[in-house]
Amino acid sequence: MLSVNHVTGGYPGHDVLHDLSFNVEKGELLGIVGPNGSGKTTIFKMVSGILKAQAGEILLKEKTIASYSAKQLAKVLAVLPQHAEQAFPYTVKETVSLGRYAHHTGWFQMWSEHDETVVQKTMEQTGIAQFQDHYVNELSGGERQRVFLAQALAQEPEILLLDEPTNHLDLSYQKELLDLLKKWTRETGLTVISIFHDLNLAGLYCDSLLLLENGKINLHNKPNEVLNEERIQTVYRTTIEKHPHPTVPKPQMLLLPEKQAEDLSGLIIDERYLDRSDERITLRSPFPLRTMSSGVVGSGTGWYTTFVNRHVDKSYNCSNHREEMLEYLKGHMIDPTETVGMMTAVRLEDVAYKLIEEEGVSVFIVVTAGVGNAVDASRSREHIYEPQPGTINTWVFVNGTLTDEAFIQSIMTATEAKVKVMQDQDVKDAVTGSSATGTSTDSILIAATQRGKHLPYAGTITTLGKLISQGVYTCTTEALQKYRARVSV
Ligand SMILES: Nc1ncnc2c1ncn2[C@@H]1O[C@H](COP(=O)(O)OP(=O)(O)OP(=O)(O)O)[C@@H](O)[C@H]1O
């Protein structure tokens, strides 16, 4: 559709683009990204014929741009500039109708039924039909942006150039516009080239990205290749982190704000922050902890400050436990959005906790253990599913900085230590009669301060792994012995 071959050029006495070559296929959505001043808008000016290349050529549908008249070009290519303005006070409909100019053969050609249909359709697609009789200068920035987009679409172009199209749009219109563009490229074969400052939007919607750096192509490839952490840090000269999008297989580039001056680096999560009652055990951290957990609320990964292990009666109805737990927390002035919450039928005075330190690293472990519900994992098929709150809840607070790998290894290490307690304490699965490995509803929390020592691993014989193994083994044994002493009374 578009072929840019060895193009060099820019403004008089100032070449901005240097030996640029890339192709765009019909129906492709190409994103152009790059720092301020890297030459993104200049590419658009060259492709739309406003600036002439000093060297190289640009082919549009296999013909050089220079060979198109302005009107011929407007039938194929439409541009939505960054700051679209108009000199005269036209209405919305009049402004959109100007997009039809390229399709008219002379000044006096009649306005056709097709012209009307196209204008009405584009106004509807861009959500401005209800303002069609308003003056454009009376609209908000986002509404005006949509009017000029409708004008570009009314040209019925085959290729659309958009300079930061989401600039003035609120979240819902950003999504709507990009969903629509994507749909058009798929369904009508429209080719879209769009400049983006938001790398995440570009990564979510574009088929490929062209990363510009000082007027040269740094990389033209699939979004996941271009949005490489090191590459983006180097080109944009800032610190970012790349993470997978939580629900779609696309990358997200996250900015990292400069750390504030507050000095909490010496703070250690330990017993001081623990509050115990018969109804719940609560740990309130003075700052958010990074967590990985299987709590009833706050499960998965996140940042949380409050940790609740709540006692419920054995007859507790578990059918809508998540909703009920949320209500419970709210009713006790605990913000559920900041909380990882678990439940247990175990008496909370039987809790065991301990701070263990070694080599400048420390972990604070808190365990409640009940085994009325014990299961041998190797024979769990013999059980009928019946969620019950009799359980082992394990909290591991790490005073240090964990990698994702260390979070997962911490869960493994803590689980292995728990299984060993089951063996050593001779806990049996009541259904199979064999040795139990845990209960059917055990929950775990790993919460790290993400301050202080960097701890990349937590396998059983690493420094952190040894602390977790020892802490979980000791606390689970103690909690289990207290539970058994009570049950046997
Ligand atoms: N009319 C002009 N005359 C001379 N130099 C210009 C002109 N317009 C832009 N430039 C220069 O060309 C370079 C590239 O500008 P361009 O507008 O293409 O960058 P951009 O990547 O679109 O930037 P931004 O992200 O800030 O919109 C800049 O150094 C800019 O100063």
Ligand as a Chemical Component Dictionary entry (heavy atoms), coordinates in Angstrom:
data_LIG
# 
_chem_comp.id                   LIG 
_chem_comp.type                 NON-POLYMER 
_chem_comp.pdbx_formal_charge   0 
_chem_comp.three_letter_code    LIG 
# 
loop_
_chem_comp_atom.comp_id 
_chem_comp_atom.atom_id 
_chem_comp_atom.alt_atom_id 
_chem_comp_atom.type_symbol 
_chem_comp_atom.charge 
_chem_comp_atom.model_Cartn_x 
_chem_comp_atom.model_Cartn_y 
_chem_comp_atom.model_Cartn_z 
_chem_comp_atom.pdbx_ordinal 
LIG N1  N1  N 0 8.577  23.670 10.452 1  
LIG C1  C1  C 0 9.760  23.260 10.888 2  
LIG N2  N2  N 0 10.899 23.833 10.541 3  
LIG C2  C2  C 0 12.096 23.405 10.974 4  
LIG N3  N3  N 0 12.267 22.371 11.808 5  
LIG C3  C3  C 0 11.163 21.727 12.220 6  
LIG C4  C4  C 0 9.848  22.127 11.789 7  
LIG N4  N4  N 0 8.952  21.297 12.359 8  
LIG C5  C5  C 0 9.660  20.436 13.099 9  
LIG N5  N5  N 0 10.979 20.679 13.023 10 
LIG C6  C6  C 0 12.054 19.921 13.680 11 
LIG O1  O1  O 0 12.063 18.605 13.190 12 
LIG C7  C7  C 0 12.370 17.678 14.224 13 
LIG C8  C8  C 0 11.316 16.577 14.210 14 
LIG O2  O2  O 0 10.060 17.143 14.472 15 
LIG P1  P1  P 0 8.721  16.302 14.423 16 
LIG O3  O3  O 0 7.608  17.269 14.623 17 
LIG O4  O4  O 0 8.723  15.442 13.221 18 
LIG O5  O5  O 0 8.934  15.389 15.701 19 
LIG P2  P2  P 0 7.908  14.415 16.424 20 
LIG O6  O6  O 0 8.598  13.114 16.574 21 
LIG O7  O7  O 0 6.602  14.425 15.731 22 
LIG O8  O8  O 0 7.810  15.134 17.829 23 
LIG P3  P3  P 0 6.628  15.236 18.926 24 
LIG O9  O9  O 0 6.573  13.915 19.615 25 
LIG O10 O10 O 0 7.150  16.302 19.842 26 
LIG O11 O11 O 0 5.352  15.635 18.228 27 
LIG C9  C9  C 0 12.436 18.467 15.485 28 
LIG O12 O12 O 0 13.801 18.681 15.801 29 
LIG C10 C10 C 0 11.773 19.781 15.161 30 
LIG O13 O13 O 0 12.353 20.837 15.868 31 
# 
loop_
_chem_comp_bond.comp_id 
_chem_comp_bond.atom_id_1 
_chem_comp_bond.atom_id_2 
_chem_comp_bond.value_order 
_chem_comp_bond.pdbx_ordinal 
LIG N1  C1  SING 1  
LIG C1  N2  SING 2  
LIG C1  C4  DOUB 3  
LIG N2  C2  DOUB 4  
LIG C2  N3  SING 5  
LIG N3  C3  DOUB 6  
LIG C3  C4  SING 7  
LIG C3  N5  SING 8  
LIG C4  N4  SING 9  
LIG N4  C5  DOUB 10 
LIG C5  N5  SING 11 
LIG N5  C6  SING 12 
LIG C6  O1  SING 13 
LIG C6  C10 SING 14 
LIG O1  C7  SING 15 
LIG C7  C8  SING 16 
LIG C7  C9  SING 17 
LIG C8  O2  SING 18 
LIG O2  P1  SING 19 
LIG P1  O3  DOUB 20 
LIG P1  O4  SING 21 
LIG P1  O5  SING 22 
LIG O5  P2  SING 23 
LIG P2  O6  DOUB 24 
LIG P2  O7  SING 25 
LIG P2  O8  SING 26 
LIG O8  P3  SING 27 
LIG P3  O9  DOUB 28 
LIG P3  O10 SING 29 
LIG P3  O11 SING 30 
LIG C9  O12 SING 31 
LIG C9  C10 SING 32 
LIG C10 O13 SING 33 
# 
